[in-house]
Amino acid sequence: MDTLRDDEAMPISLFSEYTGIPQSTLRFYDKHGVLTPAFRSDGNARRYSPFQIILAKAVRVLSQMKVPLETITSHFSERTPESMLNLMSAQTFSIMREIERLSTAQAVLTTYFNLIQSGLSADTETIAVADMDEMRFSLGAPNSVTGDPSFYSSFVRFCSGAEDYGINLNFPVGGYSTSFKDFRSSTVVPEYFASITPFGNRIRPAGKYIVGYVRGYYGNVGDVTRRMLAFAAANGFATDGPVYQIYLQDELSQRDPTQYLLRITTPAKRLSRSRTRQAR
Protein backbone atom coordinates (compact mmCIF):
# COMPACT_ATOMS: atom_id res chain seq x y z
CA MET A 1 0.00 0.00 0.00
CA ASP A 2 1.36 3.43 -0.91
CA THR A 3 2.27 5.73 1.96
CA LEU A 4 0.06 8.77 2.28
CA ARG A 5 1.99 11.80 1.15
CA ASP A 6 1.80 15.05 3.05
CA ASP A 7 0.28 16.83 0.07
CA GLU A 8 -2.46 14.17 -0.12
CA ALA A 9 -3.40 14.44 3.55
CA MET A 10 -6.13 16.73 4.79
CA PRO A 11 -5.64 19.39 7.44
CA ILE A 12 -8.12 19.34 10.28
CA SER A 13 -10.04 22.32 8.86
CA LEU A 14 -10.70 20.55 5.54
CA PHE A 15 -11.42 17.21 7.23
CA SER A 16 -13.92 18.98 9.48
CA GLU A 17 -15.61 20.52 6.45
CA TYR A 18 -15.93 17.19 4.65
CA THR A 19 -17.17 15.21 7.65
CA GLY A 20 -19.37 17.84 9.29
CA ILE A 21 -17.60 17.23 12.61
CA PRO A 22 -16.41 20.42 14.38
CA GLN A 23 -12.66 20.81 14.77
CA SER A 24 -13.02 20.93 18.55
CA THR A 25 -14.79 17.54 18.45
CA LEU A 26 -12.07 16.07 16.22
CA ARG A 27 -9.45 17.21 18.73
CA PHE A 28 -11.49 15.61 21.50
CA TYR A 29 -11.72 12.36 19.49
CA ASP A 30 -7.95 12.44 18.97
CA LYS A 31 -7.23 13.05 22.65
CA HIS A 32 -9.38 10.09 23.72
CA GLY A 33 -8.29 7.73 20.97
CA VAL A 34 -11.65 7.61 19.21
CA LEU A 35 -10.36 8.88 15.87
CA THR A 36 -6.67 9.76 15.61
CA PRO A 37 -5.13 11.53 12.61
CA ALA A 38 -3.21 9.51 10.04
CA PHE A 39 -0.05 11.36 11.10
CA ARG A 40 1.28 14.67 12.37
CA SER A 41 3.12 17.13 10.17
CA ASP A 42 6.60 18.41 10.95
CA GLY A 43 4.89 21.27 12.72
CA ASN A 44 2.79 18.77 14.74
CA ALA A 45 -0.41 19.68 12.88
CA ARG A 46 -3.01 16.97 12.49
CA ARG A 47 -3.24 15.39 9.06
CA TYR A 48 -6.05 13.04 8.05
CA SER A 49 -6.35 10.50 5.28
CA PRO A 50 -9.28 10.98 2.88
CA PHE A 51 -10.25 7.39 3.67
CA GLN A 52 -10.73 8.34 7.32
CA ILE A 53 -13.85 10.21 6.23
CA ILE A 54 -15.60 6.82 6.23
CA LEU A 55 -14.59 6.16 9.84
CA ALA A 56 -15.45 9.70 10.88
CA LYS A 57 -18.95 9.41 9.42
CA ALA A 58 -19.47 6.14 11.28
CA VAL A 59 -18.30 7.69 14.55
CA ARG A 60 -20.65 10.59 14.03
CA VAL A 61 -23.67 8.33 13.37
CA LEU A 62 -22.92 6.17 16.41
CA SER A 63 -22.39 9.25 18.60
CA GLN A 64 -25.73 10.68 17.47
CA MET A 65 -27.28 7.38 18.56
CA LYS A 66 -25.82 7.94 22.06
CA VAL A 67 -23.41 5.01 21.78
CA PRO A 68 -20.75 5.57 24.48
CA LEU A 69 -17.40 6.74 23.12
CA GLU A 70 -15.72 3.92 25.05
CA THR A 71 -17.77 1.41 23.05
CA ILE A 72 -16.96 3.11 19.75
CA THR A 73 -13.26 3.28 20.61
CA SER A 74 -13.03 -0.36 21.66
CA HIS A 75 -14.71 -1.53 18.46
CA PHE A 76 -12.72 0.72 16.15
CA SER A 77 -9.31 0.16 17.74
CA GLU A 78 -9.42 -3.61 17.18
CA ARG A 79 -12.08 -3.77 14.50
CA THR A 80 -12.83 -6.93 12.61
CA PRO A 81 -15.78 -7.83 10.37
CA GLU A 82 -17.22 -9.89 13.23
CA SER A 83 -16.93 -7.11 15.82
CA MET A 84 -18.49 -4.57 13.48
CA LEU A 85 -21.35 -6.95 12.72
CA ASN A 86 -21.99 -7.31 16.46
CA LEU A 87 -21.95 -3.54 16.93
CA MET A 88 -24.25 -2.90 13.98
CA SER A 89 -26.65 -5.65 15.01
CA ALA A 90 -26.95 -4.23 18.53
CA GLN A 91 -27.47 -0.69 17.27
CA THR A 92 -30.01 -1.78 14.65
CA PHE A 93 -32.08 -3.37 17.42
CA SER A 94 -31.75 -0.17 19.45
CA ILE A 95 -32.92 1.90 16.48
CA MET A 96 -35.94 -0.34 15.96
CA ARG A 97 -36.97 0.10 19.60
CA GLU A 98 -36.53 3.87 19.33
CA ILE A 99 -38.59 3.98 16.13
CA GLU A 100 -41.34 2.04 17.90
CA ARG A 101 -41.25 4.45 20.84
CA LEU A 102 -41.40 7.50 18.55
CA SER A 103 -44.15 5.95 16.43
CA THR A 104 -46.26 5.42 19.54
CA ALA A 105 -45.57 8.96 20.75
CA GLN A 106 -46.60 10.33 17.34
CA ALA A 107 -49.80 8.26 17.45
CA VAL A 108 -50.64 9.65 20.91
CA LEU A 109 -50.14 13.25 19.76
CA THR A 110 -52.07 12.71 16.53
CA THR A 111 -55.00 11.12 18.37
CA TYR A 112 -55.23 13.99 20.85
CA PHE A 113 -54.80 16.56 18.06
CA ASN A 114 -57.68 15.12 16.05
CA LEU A 115 -59.99 14.94 19.07
CA ILE A 116 -59.24 18.47 20.26
CA GLN A 117 -59.59 19.87 16.74
CA SER A 118 -62.95 18.18 16.17
CA GLY A 119 -64.16 19.63 19.47
CA LEU A 120 -63.62 23.16 18.19
CA SER A 121 -66.45 22.79 15.69
CA ALA A 122 -68.81 20.82 17.94
CA ASP A 123 -72.38 22.11 18.23
CA THR A 124 -73.36 21.25 21.80
CA GLU A 125 -76.94 22.42 21.27
CA THR A 126 -77.79 20.07 18.43
CA ILE A 127 -78.32 16.35 18.06
CA ALA A 128 -77.51 15.27 14.51
CA VAL A 129 -76.51 12.40 12.27
CA ALA A 130 -72.90 12.55 11.11
CA ASP A 131 -70.54 10.42 9.06
CA MET A 132 -67.83 9.06 11.33
CA ASP A 133 -64.53 7.45 10.34
CA GLU A 134 -63.45 4.08 11.62
CA MET A 135 -62.00 4.26 15.12
CA ARG A 136 -59.94 1.65 16.93
CA PHE A 137 -60.03 1.22 20.70
CA SER A 138 -59.33 -1.24 23.50
CA LEU A 139 -61.50 -2.02 26.51
CA GLY A 140 -60.58 -2.36 30.14
CA ALA A 141 -62.42 -4.51 32.67
CA PRO A 142 -66.20 -4.04 32.94
CA ASN A 143 -67.20 -1.46 35.52
CA SER A 144 -69.38 -2.36 38.48
CA VAL A 145 -72.95 -1.10 38.16
CA THR A 146 -74.10 -2.28 41.58
CA GLY A 147 -74.51 0.00 44.56
CA ASP A 148 -73.55 3.61 43.91
CA PRO A 149 -70.56 3.47 41.52
CA SER A 150 -68.33 6.53 41.40
CA PHE A 151 -66.83 7.73 38.13
CA TYR A 152 -63.53 8.51 39.81
CA SER A 153 -63.15 5.25 41.77
CA SER A 154 -64.09 3.30 38.60
CA PHE A 155 -61.52 5.26 36.60
CA VAL A 156 -58.80 4.53 39.17
CA ARG A 157 -59.60 0.81 38.93
CA PHE A 158 -59.38 1.05 35.15
CA CYS A 159 -55.95 2.71 35.37
CA SER A 160 -54.63 0.22 37.93
CA GLY A 161 -55.64 -2.72 35.73
CA ALA A 162 -54.70 -1.17 32.37
CA GLU A 163 -51.48 -3.16 32.01
CA ASP A 164 -53.37 -6.43 32.41
CA TYR A 165 -55.42 -5.49 29.35
CA GLY A 166 -52.48 -4.23 27.31
CA ILE A 167 -53.70 -0.64 27.54
CA ASN A 168 -51.33 2.30 27.07
CA LEU A 169 -52.63 5.08 29.34
CA ASN A 170 -50.83 7.71 27.28
CA PHE A 171 -53.71 7.55 24.82
CA PRO A 172 -57.06 9.32 25.43
CA VAL A 173 -59.64 7.47 27.49
CA GLY A 174 -63.29 7.15 26.57
CA GLY A 175 -66.27 5.02 27.49
CA TYR A 176 -68.14 2.17 25.83
CA SER A 177 -71.54 0.62 26.44
CA THR A 178 -72.77 -2.43 24.54
CA SER A 179 -76.22 -0.92 24.04
CA PHE A 180 -78.07 2.36 24.46
CA LYS A 181 -80.18 0.67 27.11
CA ASP A 182 -77.09 -0.11 29.19
CA PHE A 183 -75.85 3.43 28.64
CA ARG A 184 -79.15 4.88 29.89
CA SER A 185 -79.16 2.68 32.99
CA SER A 186 -75.74 3.91 34.15
CA THR A 187 -74.92 7.27 32.64
CA VAL A 188 -72.45 8.27 35.38
CA VAL A 189 -70.04 5.38 34.82
CA PRO A 190 -69.70 3.78 31.36
CA GLU A 191 -70.04 0.02 31.09
CA TYR A 192 -66.36 -0.03 30.11
CA PHE A 193 -63.61 2.52 29.99
CA ALA A 194 -61.84 2.45 26.63
CA SER A 195 -58.43 3.48 25.38
CA ILE A 196 -58.77 5.40 22.10
CA THR A 197 -55.74 4.09 20.24
CA PRO A 198 -54.98 3.24 16.60
CA PHE A 199 -53.43 0.02 17.95
CA GLY A 200 -56.68 -1.08 19.59
CA ASN A 201 -58.14 -4.55 19.16
CA ARG A 202 -61.73 -3.31 18.69
CA ILE A 203 -63.23 -1.21 15.91
CA ARG A 204 -66.00 1.33 15.71
CA PRO A 205 -66.98 0.91 12.04
CA ALA A 206 -67.12 3.87 9.72
CA GLY A 207 -70.66 4.98 9.02
CA LYS A 208 -73.49 7.22 10.11
CA TYR A 209 -73.96 7.91 13.81
CA ILE A 210 -76.33 9.88 15.97
CA VAL A 211 -74.09 12.41 17.70
CA GLY A 212 -74.61 14.44 20.85
CA TYR A 213 -72.30 16.64 22.90
CA VAL A 214 -72.26 17.76 26.50
CA ARG A 215 -69.95 19.98 28.51
CA GLY A 216 -69.16 19.41 32.15
CA TYR A 217 -67.34 17.34 34.70
CA TYR A 218 -66.43 13.72 34.10
CA GLY A 219 -69.45 11.48 34.44
CA ASN A 220 -71.88 14.27 33.61
CA VAL A 221 -74.01 13.62 30.53
CA GLY A 222 -76.69 16.19 31.27
CA ASP A 223 -79.86 15.71 29.25
CA VAL A 224 -78.07 14.48 26.12
CA THR A 225 -79.50 10.96 26.57
CA ARG A 226 -83.07 12.25 26.52
CA ARG A 227 -82.35 14.49 23.54
CA MET A 228 -80.71 11.68 21.54
CA LEU A 229 -83.71 9.42 22.19
CA ALA A 230 -86.11 12.17 21.14
CA PHE A 231 -84.11 12.81 17.97
CA ALA A 232 -84.05 9.11 17.11
CA ALA A 233 -87.80 8.73 17.62
CA ALA A 234 -88.59 11.83 15.56
CA ASN A 235 -86.38 10.75 12.67
CA GLY A 236 -87.07 7.03 12.52
CA PHE A 237 -83.82 5.74 14.00
CA ALA A 238 -83.31 2.80 16.33
CA THR A 239 -81.24 3.18 19.48
CA ASP A 240 -80.22 -0.42 20.03
CA GLY A 241 -76.55 -0.20 19.04
CA PRO A 242 -73.44 0.37 21.15
CA VAL A 243 -72.61 3.78 22.60
CA TYR A 244 -69.18 5.40 22.33
CA GLN A 245 -68.17 8.20 24.69
CA ILE A 246 -65.06 10.27 23.96
CA TYR A 247 -63.80 13.40 25.68
CA LEU A 248 -62.74 15.68 22.87
CA GLN A 249 -61.53 18.25 25.37
CA ASP A 250 -60.49 17.37 28.90
CA GLU A 251 -57.92 18.59 31.42
CA LEU A 252 -55.28 18.45 28.70
CA SER A 253 -56.89 21.32 26.78
CA GLN A 254 -59.37 22.89 29.25
CA ARG A 255 -58.47 24.40 32.61
CA ASP A 256 -62.13 24.73 33.61
CA PRO A 257 -63.71 21.30 34.28
CA THR A 258 -67.15 22.68 33.45
CA GLN A 259 -65.89 23.10 29.87
CA TYR A 260 -64.76 19.50 29.34
CA LEU A 261 -66.42 18.33 26.12
CA LEU A 262 -67.87 14.82 25.80
CA ARG A 263 -69.02 13.39 22.47
CA ILE A 264 -71.55 10.55 22.56
CA THR A 265 -72.28 8.53 19.44
CA THR A 266 -74.46 5.55 18.60
CA PRO A 267 -75.09 3.98 15.17
CA ALA A 268 -77.86 5.64 13.15
CA LYS A 269 -79.94 2.60 12.18
CA ARG A 270 -83.22 3.18 10.36
CA LEU A 271 -86.26 1.58 11.95
CA SER A 272 -88.48 -0.62 9.83
CA ARG A 273 -91.77 1.04 8.87
CA SER A 274 -93.72 -1.01 11.40
CA ARG A 275 -91.30 -0.13 14.18
CA THR A 276 -91.40 3.53 13.12
CA ARG A 277 -95.21 3.59 13.51
CA GLN A 278 -94.88 1.91 16.92
CA ALA A 279 -92.24 4.38 18.07
CA ARG A 280 -94.58 7.24 17.17
C-alpha positions as CSV (number, residue, x, y, z in Angstrom):
1,M,0.0,0.0,0.0
2,D,1.4,3.4,-0.9
3,T,2.3,5.7,2.0
4,L,0.1,8.8,2.3
5,R,2.0,11.8,1.1
6,D,1.8,15.1,3.0
7,D,0.3,16.8,0.1
8,E,-2.5,14.2,-0.1
9,A,-3.4,14.4,3.6
10,M,-6.1,16.7,4.8
11,P,-5.6,19.4,7.4
12,I,-8.1,19.3,10.3
13,S,-10.0,22.3,8.9
14,L,-10.7,20.6,5.5
15,F,-11.4,17.2,7.2
16,S,-13.9,19.0,9.5
17,E,-15.6,20.5,6.5
18,Y,-15.9,17.2,4.6
19,T,-17.2,15.2,7.7
20,G,-19.4,17.8,9.3
21,I,-17.6,17.2,12.6
22,P,-16.4,20.4,14.4
23,Q,-12.7,20.8,14.8
24,S,-13.0,20.9,18.5
25,T,-14.8,17.5,18.4
26,L,-12.1,16.1,16.2
27,R,-9.4,17.2,18.7
28,F,-11.5,15.6,21.5
29,Y,-11.7,12.4,19.5
30,D,-7.9,12.4,19.0
31,K,-7.2,13.0,22.7
32,H,-9.4,10.1,23.7
33,G,-8.3,7.7,21.0
34,V,-11.7,7.6,19.2
35,L,-10.4,8.9,15.9
36,T,-6.7,9.8,15.6
37,P,-5.1,11.5,12.6
38,A,-3.2,9.5,10.0
39,F,-0.1,11.4,11.1
40,R,1.3,14.7,12.4
41,S,3.1,17.1,10.2
42,D,6.6,18.4,11.0
43,G,4.9,21.3,12.7
44,N,2.8,18.8,14.7
45,A,-0.4,19.7,12.9
46,R,-3.0,17.0,12.5
47,R,-3.2,15.4,9.1
48,Y,-6.1,13.0,8.0
49,S,-6.4,10.5,5.3
50,P,-9.3,11.0,2.9
51,F,-10.2,7.4,3.7
52,Q,-10.7,8.3,7.3
53,I,-13.9,10.2,6.2
54,I,-15.6,6.8,6.2
55,L,-14.6,6.2,9.8
56,A,-15.5,9.7,10.9
57,K,-19.0,9.4,9.4
58,A,-19.5,6.1,11.3
59,V,-18.3,7.7,14.5
60,R,-20.7,10.6,14.0
61,V,-23.7,8.3,13.4
62,L,-22.9,6.2,16.4
63,S,-22.4,9.2,18.6
64,Q,-25.7,10.7,17.5
65,M,-27.3,7.4,18.6
66,K,-25.8,7.9,22.1
67,V,-23.4,5.0,21.8
68,P,-20.7,5.6,24.5
69,L,-17.4,6.7,23.1
70,E,-15.7,3.9,25.0
71,T,-17.8,1.4,23.0
72,I,-17.0,3.1,19.8
73,T,-13.3,3.3,20.6
74,S,-13.0,-0.4,21.7
75,H,-14.7,-1.5,18.5
76,F,-12.7,0.7,16.1
77,S,-9.3,0.2,17.7
78,E,-9.4,-3.6,17.2
79,R,-12.1,-3.8,14.5
80,T,-12.8,-6.9,12.6
81,P,-15.8,-7.8,10.4
82,E,-17.2,-9.9,13.2
83,S,-16.9,-7.1,15.8
84,M,-18.5,-4.6,13.5
85,L,-21.4,-7.0,12.7
86,N,-22.0,-7.3,16.5
87,L,-21.9,-3.5,16.9
88,M,-24.3,-2.9,14.0
89,S,-26.7,-5.6,15.0
90,A,-27.0,-4.2,18.5
91,Q,-27.5,-0.7,17.3
92,T,-30.0,-1.8,14.6
93,F,-32.1,-3.4,17.4
94,S,-31.7,-0.2,19.5
95,I,-32.9,1.9,16.5
96,M,-35.9,-0.3,16.0
97,R,-37.0,0.1,19.6
98,E,-36.5,3.9,19.3
99,I,-38.6,4.0,16.1
100,E,-41.3,2.0,17.9
101,R,-41.2,4.5,20.8
102,L,-41.4,7.5,18.6
103,S,-44.1,5.9,16.4
104,T,-46.3,5.4,19.5
105,A,-45.6,9.0,20.7
106,Q,-46.6,10.3,17.3
107,A,-49.8,8.3,17.5
108,V,-50.6,9.6,20.9
109,L,-50.1,13.2,19.8
110,T,-52.1,12.7,16.5
111,T,-55.0,11.1,18.4
112,Y,-55.2,14.0,20.9
113,F,-54.8,16.6,18.1
114,N,-57.7,15.1,16.0
115,L,-60.0,14.9,19.1
116,I,-59.2,18.5,20.3
117,Q,-59.6,19.9,16.7
118,S,-62.9,18.2,16.2
119,G,-64.2,19.6,19.5
120,L,-63.6,23.2,18.2
121,S,-66.4,22.8,15.7
122,A,-68.8,20.8,17.9
123,D,-72.4,22.1,18.2
124,T,-73.4,21.3,21.8
125,E,-76.9,22.4,21.3
126,T,-77.8,20.1,18.4
127,I,-78.3,16.3,18.1
128,A,-77.5,15.3,14.5
129,V,-76.5,12.4,12.3
130,A,-72.9,12.5,11.1
131,D,-70.5,10.4,9.1
132,M,-67.8,9.1,11.3
133,D,-64.5,7.5,10.3
134,E,-63.5,4.1,11.6
135,M,-62.0,4.3,15.1
136,R,-59.9,1.6,16.9
137,F,-60.0,1.2,20.7
138,S,-59.3,-1.2,23.5
139,L,-61.5,-2.0,26.5
140,G,-60.6,-2.4,30.1
141,A,-62.4,-4.5,32.7
142,P,-66.2,-4.0,32.9
143,N,-67.2,-1.5,35.5
144,S,-69.4,-2.4,38.5
145,V,-72.9,-1.1,38.2
146,T,-74.1,-2.3,41.6
147,G,-74.5,0.0,44.6
148,D,-73.5,3.6,43.9
149,P,-70.6,3.5,41.5
150,S,-68.3,6.5,41.4
151,F,-66.8,7.7,38.1
152,Y,-63.5,8.5,39.8
153,S,-63.1,5.2,41.8
154,S,-64.1,3.3,38.6
155,F,-61.5,5.3,36.6
156,V,-58.8,4.5,39.2
157,R,-59.6,0.8,38.9
158,F,-59.4,1.1,35.1
159,C,-56.0,2.7,35.4
160,S,-54.6,0.2,37.9
161,G,-55.6,-2.7,35.7
162,A,-54.7,-1.2,32.4
163,E,-51.5,-3.2,32.0
164,D,-53.4,-6.4,32.4
165,Y,-55.4,-5.5,29.4
166,G,-52.5,-4.2,27.3
167,I,-53.7,-0.6,27.5
168,N,-51.3,2.3,27.1
169,L,-52.6,5.1,29.3
170,N,-50.8,7.7,27.3
171,F,-53.7,7.6,24.8
172,P,-57.1,9.3,25.4
173,V,-59.6,7.5,27.5
174,G,-63.3,7.2,26.6
175,G,-66.3,5.0,27.5
176,Y,-68.1,2.2,25.8
177,S,-71.5,0.6,26.4
178,T,-72.8,-2.4,24.5
179,S,-76.2,-0.9,24.0
180,F,-78.1,2.4,24.5
181,K,-80.2,0.7,27.1
182,D,-77.1,-0.1,29.2
183,F,-75.8,3.4,28.6
184,R,-79.1,4.9,29.9
185,S,-79.2,2.7,33.0
186,S,-75.7,3.9,34.2
187,T,-74.9,7.3,32.6
188,V,-72.5,8.3,35.4
189,V,-70.0,5.4,34.8
190,P,-69.7,3.8,31.4
191,E,-70.0,0.0,31.1
192,Y,-66.4,0.0,30.1
193,F,-63.6,2.5,30.0
194,A,-61.8,2.4,26.6
195,S,-58.4,3.5,25.4
196,I,-58.8,5.4,22.1
197,T,-55.7,4.1,20.2
198,P,-55.0,3.2,16.6
199,F,-53.4,0.0,17.9
200,G,-56.7,-1.1,19.6
201,N,-58.1,-4.5,19.2
202,R,-61.7,-3.3,18.7
203,I,-63.2,-1.2,15.9
204,R,-66.0,1.3,15.7
205,P,-67.0,0.9,12.0
206,A,-67.1,3.9,9.7
207,G,-70.7,5.0,9.0
208,K,-73.5,7.2,10.1
209,Y,-74.0,7.9,13.8
210,I,-76.3,9.9,16.0
211,V,-74.1,12.4,17.7
212,G,-74.6,14.4,20.8
213,Y,-72.3,16.6,22.9
214,V,-72.3,17.8,26.5
215,R,-70.0,20.0,28.5
216,G,-69.2,19.4,32.1
217,Y,-67.3,17.3,34.7
218,Y,-66.4,13.7,34.1
219,G,-69.5,11.5,34.4
220,N,-71.9,14.3,33.6
221,V,-74.0,13.6,30.5
222,G,-76.7,16.2,31.3
223,D,-79.9,15.7,29.2
224,V,-78.1,14.5,26.1
225,T,-79.5,11.0,26.6
226,R,-83.1,12.3,26.5
227,R,-82.4,14.5,23.5
228,M,-80.7,11.7,21.5
229,L,-83.7,9.4,22.2
230,A,-86.1,12.2,21.1
231,F,-84.1,12.8,18.0
232,A,-84.0,9.1,17.1
233,A,-87.8,8.7,17.6
234,A,-88.6,11.8,15.6
235,N,-86.4,10.7,12.7
236,G,-87.1,7.0,12.5
237,F,-83.8,5.7,14.0
238,A,-83.3,2.8,16.3
239,T,-81.2,3.2,19.5
240,D,-80.2,-0.4,20.0
241,G,-76.6,-0.2,19.0
242,P,-73.4,0.4,21.2
243,V,-72.6,3.8,22.6
244,Y,-69.2,5.4,22.3
245,Q,-68.2,8.2,24.7
246,I,-65.1,10.3,24.0
247,Y,-63.8,13.4,25.7
248,L,-62.7,15.7,22.9
249,Q,-61.5,18.3,25.4
250,D,-60.5,17.4,28.9
251,E,-57.9,18.6,31.4
252,L,-55.3,18.5,28.7
253,S,-56.9,21.3,26.8
254,Q,-59.4,22.9,29.2
255,R,-58.5,24.4,32.6
256,D,-62.1,24.7,33.6
257,P,-63.7,21.3,34.3
258,T,-67.1,22.7,33.4
259,Q,-65.9,23.1,29.9
260,Y,-64.8,19.5,29.3
261,L,-66.4,18.3,26.1
262,L,-67.9,14.8,25.8
263,R,-69.0,13.4,22.5
264,I,-71.6,10.6,22.6
265,T,-72.3,8.5,19.4
266,T,-74.5,5.5,18.6
267,P,-75.1,4.0,15.2
268,A,-77.9,5.6,13.2
269,K,-79.9,2.6,12.2
270,R,-83.2,3.2,10.4
271,L,-86.3,1.6,11.9
272,S,-88.5,-0.6,9.8
273,R,-91.8,1.0,8.9
274,S,-93.7,-1.0,11.4
275,R,-91.3,-0.1,14.2
276,T,-91.4,3.5,13.1
277,R,-95.2,3.6,13.5
278,Q,-94.9,1.9,16.9
279,A,-92.2,4.4,18.1
280,R,-94.6,7.2,17.2
